Amino acid sequence: MVRADSAGCTQGFVRGCRARNVGFAVVARSNARIHAAISKVLGDESRWSLASGQNGEERPKAAVAELTDLVELSDWPEGTRLIVRREPLHPGAQQSLFPSLAYRYWGHYTDQEGDAVTLDAHMRAHAHVEDHIRRLKASGLERFPFADLDANRAWLAEVCFAADLVRWFQLLCCTGELAMAEPKALRWRLWHTPARIVRKAGAEVVRILDGWPNAEAIMGCYRRMALIT
């Protein structure tokens, strides 16, 4: 399934998804149809259910409703649904789907199955692609050192391979702060650690300078890596 902001709220985008057998969830744009649909449920609390946060816990001040039966969707792909969320208006709130002095309304179109509360929580989950792009930039993506295009393509591939290896290492072998540390922090807290691997009684031993910061965390990573390999 593809999630998109209001830039994806176009017939070309959603029908392109349907043609490729890909589900969609796109942020709705404010229009007369949505205004009319929300107007019909303003005083009908039975249409609204408490919203859910990313941790699965209810949000007492936010509510979700499905308004599919109250809006004209004949020009959308078959099975399209309209899910709307309301939450108390607060200073600095972004533009609302519906003018109100009490609530901010936000909604999305989707062709996915499930109850409105679950679909709303899934749609509002933060994407992590920006985090990975930031990590790539800090790992060499911002530097293309060659004049030759093919050489820079190879550089890009190596940067991606290296970033993937580091991220998997963090997920599998690190705990605490190191599991989510940025590349620069890893360089200074892990990669630059002076150490030696020596053999003692037939076993490999990692020797780290006495009193070195993060020594215990580093040894924990080494032990977990040994279990995997």
C-alpha positions in Angstrom: 0.0 0.0 0.0 1.1 3.5 -0.8 0.6 6.4 1.6 0.7 10.0 0.3 -0.1 13.5 1.4 -2.6 15.7 -0.4 -0.3 15.9 -3.5 -1.4 12.3 -4.1 -5.1 13.1 -3.9 -5.6 12.9 -7.7 -7.4 10.6 -10.0 -4.2 9.9 -11.9 -2.3 8.8 -8.8 -5.0 6.6 -7.2 -6.0 5.0 -10.5 -2.4 4.4 -11.3 -2.1 2.5 -7.9 -5.2 0.5 -8.8 -3.9 -0.4 -12.2 -0.7 -1.8 -10.6 -2.7 -3.7 -7.9 -1.3 -1.4 -5.2 -3.5 -0.1 -2.4 -3.6 3.6 -1.6 -4.3 6.0 1.3 -4.1 9.7 0.4 -4.8 12.8 2.5 -8.1 14.4 1.5 -8.3 17.9 0.2 -11.0 20.3 1.4 -14.0 20.6 -0.9 -17.8 21.1 -0.9 -18.4 17.3 -0.8 -16.4 16.8 2.3 -17.9 20.0 3.9 -21.4 18.5 3.3 -20.5 15.1 4.7 -18.9 16.5 7.9 -21.9 18.8 8.4 -24.2 15.8 8.5 -22.4 14.3 11.5 -21.5 17.3 13.6 -24.2 16.5 16.2 -24.2 12.8 15.8 -21.8 11.4 18.3 -22.8 7.8 17.5 -20.8 8.2 14.2 -17.6 8.9 16.1 -15.2 6.5 17.8 -12.3 7.4 20.0 -9.1 7.6 18.0 -6.1 5.4 18.7 -2.5 6.4 19.1 0.5 4.6 17.6 0.8 2.6 20.8 -2.7 1.3 20.4 -4.0 3.4 23.4 -7.2 5.5 23.0 -6.9 9.3 22.5 -9.8 10.7 24.6 -9.9 14.0 22.9 -9.6 12.8 19.3 -12.3 10.8 17.4 -12.6 9.1 14.0 -15.6 8.5 11.7 -16.1 6.8 8.4 -18.1 9.1 6.1 -18.1 6.9 2.9 -21.9 6.7 2.8 -22.2 10.5 3.1 -19.9 11.6 0.2 -20.1 11.1 -3.6 -17.2 8.8 -4.6 -18.4 7.6 -8.0 -15.4 9.2 -9.7 -13.0 7.3 -7.4 -11.9 3.7 -7.8 -14.4 1.1 -6.6 -14.1 0.4 -2.9 -12.7 3.9 -2.0 -13.6 5.0 1.6 -13.4 8.4 3.3 -12.1 8.4 6.9 -12.2 11.6 8.9 -10.5 12.5 12.2 -11.3 15.4 14.5 -9.2 16.7 17.4 -9.5 19.8 19.6 -8.3 23.0 17.9 -5.1 24.3 19.2 -2.9 27.4 18.4 -0.8 26.8 15.3 -3.0 24.0 14.0 -2.7 23.2 10.3 -5.5 23.8 7.8 -8.7 21.9 8.5 -11.0 20.1 6.1 -13.9 21.8 7.7 -14.2 25.3 9.2 -14.7 24.9 13.0 -13.9 26.9 16.1 -13.8 23.7 18.2 -12.1 21.0 16.2 -9.6 20.5 13.4 -10.7 18.0 10.9 -8.3 15.8 8.9 -9.2 12.9 6.6 -8.0 10.5 4.0 -9.2 8.4 1.1 -8.3 4.7 1.1 -9.2 1.4 -0.5 -8.1 -0.7 2.4 -10.2 -2.9 4.6 -10.5 -2.5 8.3 -12.3 -0.3 10.9 -12.0 3.4 10.7 -9.9 3.8 13.9 -7.3 1.3 12.7 -7.0 2.8 9.3 -6.6 6.3 10.7 -3.8 5.2 13.1 -2.1 3.4 10.2 -2.4 6.5 7.9 -1.0 8.8 10.6 2.0 6.6 11.4 5.2 8.5 10.7 7.2 7.3 7.7 10.9 6.6 8.5 12.2 7.2 5.0 13.5 10.7 6.0 15.5 9.1 8.8 17.2 6.7 6.4 17.9 9.4 3.9 19.6 11.5 6.7 21.7 8.5 7.6 22.7 8.0 4.0 23.7 11.6 3.7 25.9 11.3 6.8 27.5 8.2 5.4 28.7 9.5 2.1 25.6 10.2 0.0 26.4 13.9 -0.1 29.8 13.3 -1.6 30.3 12.1 -5.1 34.1 12.1 -5.4 34.5 11.2 -9.0 34.2 13.0 -12.3 33.0 9.8 -14.0 29.2 9.0 -13.8 29.7 5.3 -13.6 32.3 5.6 -10.8 29.8 7.8 -8.8 27.1 5.2 -9.4 29.4 2.6 -7.9 30.1 5.0 -5.0 26.3 5.3 -4.4 25.9 1.6 -4.4 28.7 1.1 -1.9 27.2 3.8 0.4 23.9 2.1 0.4 25.4 -1.3 1.1 27.5 0.1 3.9 24.5 1.9 5.4 22.4 -1.3 5.3 25.2 -3.3 7.0 25.5 -0.7 9.8 21.7 -0.5 10.3 21.4 -4.3 10.5 24.3 -4.3 13.0 22.5 -1.8 15.1 19.2 -3.7 15.0 20.7 -7.1 15.7 23.7 -6.3 18.0 23.2 -3.0 19.7 20.9 -2.0 22.6 20.0 1.3 24.3 21.2 4.5 22.7 23.5 2.7 20.3 20.6 0.9 18.6 19.3 4.3 17.3 22.5 6.3 17.2 23.3 8.4 14.1 26.3 7.6 11.9 28.5 10.3 13.5 27.8 9.0 17.0 28.6 5.5 15.9 31.9 6.6 14.4 33.1 8.2 17.7 31.5 5.7 20.1 32.2 2.4 18.2 34.3 2.5 15.0 37.1 4.7 16.5 37.5 2.5 19.5 41.1 1.3 19.8 41.1 -2.4 20.3 42.8 -5.7 19.3 41.6 -9.2 18.6 44.1 -11.7 20.1 44.0 -15.4 20.5 44.1 -16.8 24.1 43.9 -20.6 24.7 42.5 -21.1 21.2 39.8 -18.5 21.6 39.5 -15.0 20.1 39.5 -12.2 22.7 38.8 -8.6 22.1 41.0 -6.3 24.1 39.8 -2.7 24.7 41.7 0.0 26.5 41.0 0.0 30.2 38.5 2.6 31.2 37.4 3.3 27.6 33.9 4.9 27.5 31.2 2.5 26.1 33.5 -0.5 26.6 30.7 -2.6 28.2 28.3 -1.7 25.4 30.9 -2.6 22.8 31.5 -5.9 24.4 27.8 -6.5 24.5 27.7 -5.9 20.7 30.5 -8.3 20.2 28.9 -11.1 22.3 25.6 -10.7 20.4 27.5 -10.8 17.1 29.3 -14.0 18.2 25.9 -15.6 18.9 24.6 -14.8 15.4 27.7 -16.0 13.6 
